[in-house]
Amino acid sequence: MYLYPIKQEAASPPIAVEYHMFELNDGGEQEEYIDDDEEEGNAPASHHWILPSRCFDGLWDSLIFDIDVKTRVKTISKKGLLIKSLAAHYIIN
């Protein structure tokens, strides 16, 4: 066994830790109709979920894509949060 001396670097500045907590919505799928009624035979115009939904909990880790979509979405989300935290104007000329 060989022991090498460890270089001691200057102490790093304190790190700001942020926690993002959320509660899963149990509402499930909701249908929206064109005429705002649910008559028999009337097809729904759309289906939507209030996010984060319990229906999709754990699903993100099991998705498989040809390209690295997960990393790209996380990067875009982080950049968006950074821009918002800097109070930058969202219209770029």
BAFI-3210 file (N, C-alpha, C; in Angstrom, 3 decimals, decimal comma, padded with zeros to 6 digits):
// residues 93
n [1|2|3|4|5|6|7|8|9|10|11|12|13|14|15|16|17|18|19|20|21|22|23|24|25|26|27|28|29|30|31|32|33|34|35|36|37|38|39|40|41|42|43|44|45|46|47|48|49|50|51|52|53|54|55|56|57|58|59|60|61|62|63|64|65|66|67|68|69|70|71|72|73|74|75|76|77|78|79|80|81|82|83|84|85|86|87|88|89|90|91|92|93]
n.u [000,852|000,594|001,033|000,154|000,864|-001,812|-002,884|-003,648|-006,180|-007,249|-009,879|-013,147|-015,746|-018,856|-021,604|-024,644|-027,574|-030,431|-033,727|-036,240|-039,439|-042,353|-045,779|-047,495|-050,183|-053,338|-055,436|-055,666|-056,433|-058,116|-060,916|-061,806|-064,489|-065,867|-068,380|-068,748|-070,224|-070,982|-072,302|-073,574|-071,783|-070,561|-067,457|-064,436|-062,602|-060,057|-057,503|-056,121|-053,690|-053,090|-050,038|-047,369|-048,278|-049,561|-049,945|-047,796|-045,578|-042,297|-042,053|-040,364|-037,723|-037,787|-038,059|-036,949|-034,914|-033,841|-032,059|-030,323|-032,561|-033,463|-031,320|-031,074|-033,583|-033,458|-031,270|-032,250|-034,387|-033,022|-031,562|-033,659|-034,751|-032,560|-032,390|-034,845|-034,396|-032,475|-033,910|-034,106|-034,998|-037,371|-037,709|-035,787|-034,075]
n.v [-001,157|002,171|005,421|008,659|012,101|014,347|017,111|020,119|022,298|025,717|026,696|026,211|028,505|028,960|026,882|027,448|025,823|024,594|023,500|021,896|021,242|019,261|018,328|015,468|015,367|013,925|013,912|012,798|011,945|014,429|015,332|017,490|019,034|020,169|021,464|021,886|019,965|016,640|014,791|011,646|010,139|012,431|013,361|013,818|016,905|017,342|015,882|016,204|016,622|017,670|018,801|018,250|014,930|012,025|009,918|009,882|009,516|008,494|007,651|009,091|008,164|005,751|006,192|005,912|007,288|008,159|010,242|012,354|013,406|013,800|015,027|017,355|018,599|019,020|020,791|022,993|023,697|024,402|026,613|028,337|028,787|030,081|032,423|033,552|033,974|035,922|038,038|038,756|040,237|038,668|038,913|038,871|040,862]
n.w [000,000|-000,886|000,278|-000,434|-000,032|000,577|-001,205|000,280|-000,214|-000,329|001,854|000,712|-000,311|001,513|000,558|-001,051|-000,415|-001,962|-001,576|-003,325|-002,925|-003,379|-003,680|-004,621|-006,906|-006,558|-008,285|-010,888|-014,344|-016,257|-018,153|-020,837|-022,389|-025,522|-025,539|-022,864|-021,556|-020,515|-022,161|-023,294|-025,879|-026,674|-027,571|-025,742|-025,796|-024,911|-022,842|-019,658|-017,019|-013,699|-012,745|-010,373|-010,979|-009,368|-011,047|-012,816|-011,254|-010,733|-013,335|-015,050|-014,716|-016,033|-018,727|-022,113|-024,572|-027,932|-028,127|-025,763|-024,060|-021,439|-020,022|-021,523|-021,090|-018,314|-018,223|-019,688|-018,022|-015,653|-016,592|-017,225|-014,665|-013,538|-015,100|-014,381|-011,636|-011,738|-012,499|-015,154|-018,302|-020,295|-023,028|-025,820|-027,979]
ca.u [000,000|001,358|000,321|000,642|000,327|-002,953|-002,740|-004,724|-006,543|-007,899|-011,269|-014,096|-016,796|-020,068|-022,462|-026,072|-028,342|-031,850|-034,589|-037,486|-040,354|-043,647|-046,739|-048,115|-051,614|-054,062|-056,623|-055,729|-056,754|-059,336|-061,336|-062,453|-065,376|-066,059|-069,629|-068,778|-071,135|-070,466|-073,366|-073,097|-071,489|-069,771|-066,042|-063,687|-061,727|-058,681|-057,237|-054,997|-053,364|-052,456|-048,712|-046,919|-049,353|-049,168|-049,989|-046,507|-044,498|-041,328|-042,043|-039,253|-036,519|-037,912|-038,180|-035,770|-034,958|-032,700|-031,123|-030,275|-033,614|-033,554|-030,295|-031,401|-034,720|-032,960|-030,428|-033,127|-035,128|-032,100|-031,261|-034,858|-034,819|-031,485|-032,815|-035,913|-033,824|-031,721|-034,908|-033,774|-036,137|-037,479|-037,742|-034,447|-034,157]
ca.v [000,000|003,404|006,594|009,900|013,257|015,009|018,563|020,824|023,523|026,720|026,367|026,726|029,335|028,195|026,550|027,658|024,624|024,871|022,326|022,096|020,207|019,288|017,314|014,852|015,570|012,652|014,148|011,927|012,529|015,222|015,525|018,768|018,874|021,395|022,115|021,901|018,974|015,284|013,957|010,395|010,274|013,641|013,015|014,864|017,719|017,189|015,206|016,867|016,272|018,718|018,294|016,874|013,973|010,710|008,995|009,879|009,417|007,448|007,330|009,787|007,336|004,567|006,575|005,680|008,127|008,021|011,311|012,608|014,379|014,089|016,004|018,622|019,210|019,502|021,957|024,100|024,089|025,103|027,922|029,146|029,207|031,042|033,687|034,113|034,435|037,141|039,026|039,202|040,439|037,444|039,196|039,180|041,464]
ca.w [000,000|-000,972|000,757|-001,014|000,695|-000,052|-001,284|000,973|-000,912|000,512|002,182|-000,275|000,289|001,851|-000,572|-000,813|-000,752|-002,168|-001,622|-004,055|-002,455|-004,030|-003,254|-005,784|-007,042|-006,702|-009,113|-012,062|-015,645|-016,354|-019,540|-021,131|-023,523|-026,292|-025,134|-021,405|-020,986|-020,677|-022,700|-023,872|-027,302|-026,889|-027,375|-025,048|-026,638|-024,430|-021,577|-019,008|-015,648|-012,911|-012,400|-010,543|-010,771|-008,854|-012,194|-013,493|-010,266|-011,024|-014,755|-015,713|-014,678|-016,883|-020,133|-022,946|-025,769|-028,833|-027,779|-024,324|-023,793|-020,007|-019,660|-022,194|-020,390|-017,020|-018,474|-020,070|-016,822|-014,752|-017,181|-017,062|-013,266|-013,323|-015,717|-013,547|-010,373|-012,006|-012,894|-016,505|-019,166|-021,068|-024,464|-026,312|-029,340]
c.u [000,906|000,492|000,968|000,079|-000,792|-002,707|-003,921|-004,973|-007,193|-009,358|-012,199|-015,159|-018,023|-020,951|-023,914|-026,822|-029,806|-032,604|-035,864|-038,406|-041,684|-044,513|-047,430|-049,624|-052,277|-055,249|-056,759|-056,092|-058,073|-059,650|-062,010|-063,252|-065,578|-067,284|-069,790|-069,837|-070,595|-071,558|-072,765|-072,907|-070,681|-068,315|-065,323|-062,759|-060,276|-058,660|-056,055|-054,873|-052,794|-051,139|-048,187|-048,020|-048,817|-049,162|-048,617|-045,330|-043,591|-041,211|-040,824|-038,008|-036,585|-038,024|-036,861|-035,945|-033,735|-031,634|-031,228|-031,270|-033,646|-032,558|-030,606|-032,553|-034,277|-032,125|-031,270|-033,899|-034,250|-031,775|-032,461|-035,009|-033,747|-031,865|-033,887|-035,342|-033,010|-032,613|-034,573|-035,053|-036,199|-037,547|-036,346|-034,585|-032,967]
c.v [001,231|004,559|007,834|011,063|013,907|016,504|019,205|022,145|024,473|026,330|026,991|027,564|028,491|027,996|026,778|026,421|025,014|023,554|022,706|020,943|020,360|018,179|016,780|015,052|014,219|012,758|013,237|012,696|013,289|015,438|016,878|018,590|020,205|022,159|022,202|020,979|017,585|014,345|012,695|010,583|011,526|013,327|014,148|015,602|017,574|016,406|015,923|016,420|017,494|018,134|018,917|015,904|012,637|009,674|008,843|009,742|008,234|007,100|007,909|008,902|006,137|004,914|006,356|006,487|007,840|009,062|011,576|013,708|014,770|015,164|017,357|019,337|019,768|020,759|023,173|024,603|024,872|026,490|028,854|029,658|030,238|032,402|034,349|034,665|035,706|038,301|039,600|039,356|039,261|037,674|039,617|039,683|041,062]
c.w [000,000|-000,500|000,157|-000,204|-000,108|-000,048|-000,581|000,258|000,075|000,726|001,152|000,424|000,605|000,611|-000,177|-001,299|-000,865|-002,236|-002,365|-003,681|-003,178|-003,465|-004,491|-005,752|-007,295|-007,648|-010,311|-013,320|-015,587|-017,822|-019,686|-022,415|-024,228|-025,801|-023,627|-020,813|-021,311|-021,169|-023,310|-025,371|-027,620|-026,572|-026,656|-026,012|-026,207|-023,125|-020,949|-017,561|-014,963|-012,406|-011,132|-010,135|-010,266|-009,994|-012,852|-012,536|-010,593|-012,492|-015,468|-015,780|-015,618|-018,370|-020,867|-024,230|-026,631|-028,524|-026,286|-023,930|-022,320|-019,596|-020,279|-021,495|-019,040|-017,203|-018,821|-018,857|-015,860|-015,279|-017,040|-015,642|-012,948|-013,893|-014,879|-012,248|-010,552|-012,410|-014,257|-017,317|-020,122|-022,579|-024,895|-027,745|-030,173]
res [m|y|l|y|p|i|k|q|e|a|a|s|p|p|i|a|v|e|y|h|m|f|e|l|n|d|g|g|e|q|e|e|y|i|d|d|d|e|e|e|g|n|a|p|a|s|h|h|w|i|l|p|s|r|c|f|d|g|l|w|d|s|l|i|f|d|i|d|v|k|t|r|v|k|t|i|s|k|k|g|l|l|i|k|s|l|a|a|h|y|i|i|n]
***
